[in-house]
Amino acid sequence: MVEFRFDIKPLFPQPIIKVASNLLPHTFRGDRRQCLDATSKMSEIIDRLGQLSAISQGLNKPVTTAQRLRMSENQTIYLLADTEAGHNGAVIGLLKVGTKDLYLFDEKGQTRKMEQSPSILDFYVHESRQRAGLGKRLFETMLNEEHWTPVKCSVDRPSEKLLGFLRKHYGLVRTIPQANNFVLYEGFFGDEASQNGSRNGHAASPERTKNGLHITNSPNTQLFGATYLGDETSKQKRFGRRGSESQQHHQQQQQQQAALLQQITQISPNGRYGAPRPTCSMAEIIHAGSASSGKGGGGGSAESNRGNEIADIAEQLQMQHLQTVENHIEYELEQEQEPEPEPEPEPEPEEVITPPTPPPKSKTPTPPKVRSPEAAESIIGDNRRAPAFQLSKQHTGMKNRSFGVGMAVMPTGKMEFNQEEREDFGVVKINRPLGNEITSPVQDNTDAMSTVSSTGGLTDQGYNDLKFYHNKLW
Ligand SMILES: CC(=O)SCCNC(=O)CCNC(=O)[C@H](O)C(C)(C)COP(=O)(O)OP(=O)(O)OC[C@H]1O[C@@H](n2cnc3c(N)ncnc32)[C@H](O)[C@@H]1OP(=O)(O)O
């Protein structure tokens, strides 16, 4: 028991009193002098009980002090006394409660901002009187005065004793995990809470139940947008009305929904989640421009149109590819007009595509000393011509530097290739006439390039003439 140097009986006309920020018992009646006296004594009682509570819980400083209570607007302390104990009576227990605005997780893990949520902040019964039902007596008085129910109370960092107390007297076992020090029990967010919200201090944010969408200013909502909680609330409202009133209500809901969607858009995810994404060319091909044309219906005709568009695109690509192959062949034939020694194979970077060694004639453009974008454009489009400098994948976009060559000179019965050495861009070697065998590497080198064509599909030396066999129908 906690006894004091003064008589506590005037302060405790009843065993349990309620003290607010004025530091006076709720039953107090007196003049100014009595008021100052009562405030002083009550401050001493509160500080002493608060200190004992902190010691009992192992806290390094009290949660409850008279100064704190004076500064708070929404906290109340319940004090339990035994006026019959000792000479001046004794104070036995303390229970501090209040309302707090909290961001809490509900059973589904969704964030809710609970305004004026009832909270158990400090609870203490003197060790000599514990487990005698006094704690419950104090707690029950508080519930009646505040019009709270135990399941709707958040508990600030409860001790094991308090958890046992709530389990025994109120059957509270299953908690809802929270990110802060508060403990909630299942049922905290029940319907009763929203119906009796104001009475129980559950003045939830007004956006909370709009169309089942949960919108608050919480960090979660700011980051990830509104959360859909279901439309139970909307259904309840809808089916609770009849006739024109119901229709009118439905229209209002639609308007609210539109406004809400706009609101959601405004608080939609930002940062890298909200960053605009570049157009995906492959997606455009796959969807065949349905997005732009507004054919997103998915009907049978739309599907067939999409298939036709894909076929058209494939055909265009094929035609472009054939044109590319032809350009390659023409370019090669130009280079083969005059025999010249094969460029010596020299080690070079893997990524570089080397055109045939520029012939000494002025016909071949002089390679610029510095790579220029204008020159690079020469390999693009219909005005394609021989590149004037070393081309890399960056310029051509081609993955394989022998791309197109194989297509252009596919082996047939008329032509034989034996390309044992490295392949340079556009270099096609016709090694030997039909039926002739390679005799030596020297011969192979001399036969490397075809000569001027003559007649009958053979060159003057009797080699196959590529120009003769080249046919666009290939
Ligand atoms: C938010 C907060 O305030 S957290 C801090 C809570 N306060 C404390 O831990 C301070 C130390 N403890 C106390 O002051 C008291 O034990 C109180 C306030 C928790 C409960 O007051 P009591 O008068 O003992 O409660 P009451 O007699 O009505 O109920 C007893 C039940 O409380 C629990 N309890 C009380 N004392 C203990 C204890 N020492 N060990 C374990 N459980 C206890 C038990 O469930 C007990 O039931 P049981 O005796 O059948 O096991």
The ligand as a MOL file (V3000), in Angstrom:
LIG
                    3D

  0  0  0     0  0            999 V3000
M  V30 BEGIN CTAB
M  V30 COUNTS 51 53 0 0 0
M  V30 BEGIN ATOM
M  V30 1 C -0.0330 -0.6980 -20.5790 0
M  V30 2 C 0.5100 -1.0650 -19.2000 0
M  V30 3 O 0.2090 -0.4680 -18.2910 0
M  V30 4 S 1.5690 -2.3550 -19.0840 0
M  V30 5 C 1.9600 -2.4910 -17.3830 0
M  V30 6 C 1.0160 -3.2930 -16.5890 0
M  V30 7 N 1.3910 -3.1730 -15.2280 0
M  V30 8 C 2.2670 -4.0080 -14.5990 0
M  V30 9 O 2.7870 -4.9270 -15.1720 0
M  V30 10 C 2.6020 -3.6760 -13.2340 0
M  V30 11 C 2.6110 -4.9280 -12.3690 0
M  V30 12 N 1.3260 -5.5920 -12.3810 0
M  V30 13 C 0.2310 -5.0920 -11.8340 0
M  V30 14 O 0.2390 -3.9760 -11.3920 0
M  V30 15 C -0.9820 -5.9600 -11.7580 0
M  V30 16 O -0.6260 -7.2930 -11.8490 0
M  V30 17 C -1.9840 -5.6800 -12.8050 0
M  V30 18 C -2.3680 -4.2120 -12.8040 0
M  V30 19 C -1.4410 -6.0400 -14.1520 0
M  V30 20 C -3.2200 -6.5020 -12.5810 0
M  V30 21 O -3.7460 -6.1360 -11.3350 0
M  V30 22 P -4.3790 -7.2580 -10.3610 0
M  V30 23 O -5.0120 -6.5650 -9.2440 0
M  V30 24 O -3.3730 -8.2420 -10.0520 0
M  V30 25 O -5.4460 -7.9020 -11.3250 0
M  V30 26 P -6.5930 -8.9220 -10.9010 0
M  V30 27 O -6.3890 -9.4180 -9.5210 0
M  V30 28 O -7.8650 -8.2950 -11.1800 0
M  V30 29 O -6.3550 -10.0750 -11.9370 0
M  V30 30 C -5.4000 -11.0370 -11.6670 0
M  V30 31 C -4.9010 -11.5950 -12.9580 0
M  V30 32 O -3.9740 -10.6920 -13.4960 0
M  V30 33 C -2.8530 -11.4370 -13.9360 0
M  V30 34 N -1.7580 -11.2190 -13.0200 0
M  V30 35 C -1.7750 -10.4230 -11.9670 0
M  V30 36 N -0.5890 -10.4570 -11.3380 0
M  V30 37 C 0.1780 -11.3030 -12.0070 0
M  V30 38 C 1.4940 -11.7730 -11.8480 0
M  V30 39 N 2.2860 -11.3580 -10.8500 0
M  V30 40 N 1.9680 -12.6670 -12.7050 0
M  V30 41 C 1.1960 -13.0880 -13.7030 0
M  V30 42 N -0.0500 -12.6930 -13.9030 0
M  V30 43 C -0.5650 -11.7970 -13.0630 0
M  V30 44 C -3.2480 -12.8710 -13.8910 0
M  V30 45 O -3.9560 -13.2130 -15.0260 0
M  V30 46 C -4.1730 -12.8600 -12.7600 0
M  V30 47 O -5.0220 -13.9660 -12.7590 0
M  V30 48 P -4.5810 -15.2590 -11.8460 0
M  V30 49 O -4.2460 -14.7120 -10.5650 0
M  V30 50 O -5.7560 -16.0900 -11.8820 0
M  V30 51 O -3.4250 -15.8490 -12.5550 0
M  V30 END ATOM
M  V30 BEGIN BOND
M  V30 1 1 1 2
M  V30 2 2 2 3
M  V30 3 1 2 4
M  V30 4 1 4 5
M  V30 5 1 5 6
M  V30 6 1 6 7
M  V30 7 1 7 8
M  V30 8 2 8 9
M  V30 9 1 8 10
M  V30 10 1 10 11
M  V30 11 1 11 12
M  V30 12 1 12 13
M  V30 13 2 13 14
M  V30 14 1 13 15
M  V30 15 1 15 16
M  V30 16 1 15 17
M  V30 17 1 17 18
M  V30 18 1 17 19
M  V30 19 1 17 20
M  V30 20 1 20 21
M  V30 21 1 21 22
M  V30 22 2 22 23
M  V30 23 1 22 24
M  V30 24 1 22 25
M  V30 25 1 25 26
M  V30 26 2 26 27
M  V30 27 1 26 28
M  V30 28 1 26 29
M  V30 29 1 29 30
M  V30 30 1 30 31
M  V30 31 1 31 32
M  V30 32 1 31 46
M  V30 33 1 32 33
M  V30 34 1 33 34
M  V30 35 1 33 44
M  V30 36 1 34 35
M  V30 37 1 34 43
M  V30 38 2 35 36
M  V30 39 1 36 37
M  V30 40 1 37 38
M  V30 41 2 37 43
M  V30 42 1 38 39
M  V30 43 2 38 40
M  V30 44 1 40 41
M  V30 45 2 41 42
M  V30 46 1 42 43
M  V30 47 1 44 45
M  V30 48 1 44 46
M  V30 49 1 46 47
M  V30 50 1 47 48
M  V30 51 2 48 49
M  V30 52 1 48 50
M  V30 53 1 48 51
M  V30 END BOND
M  V30 END CTAB
M  END
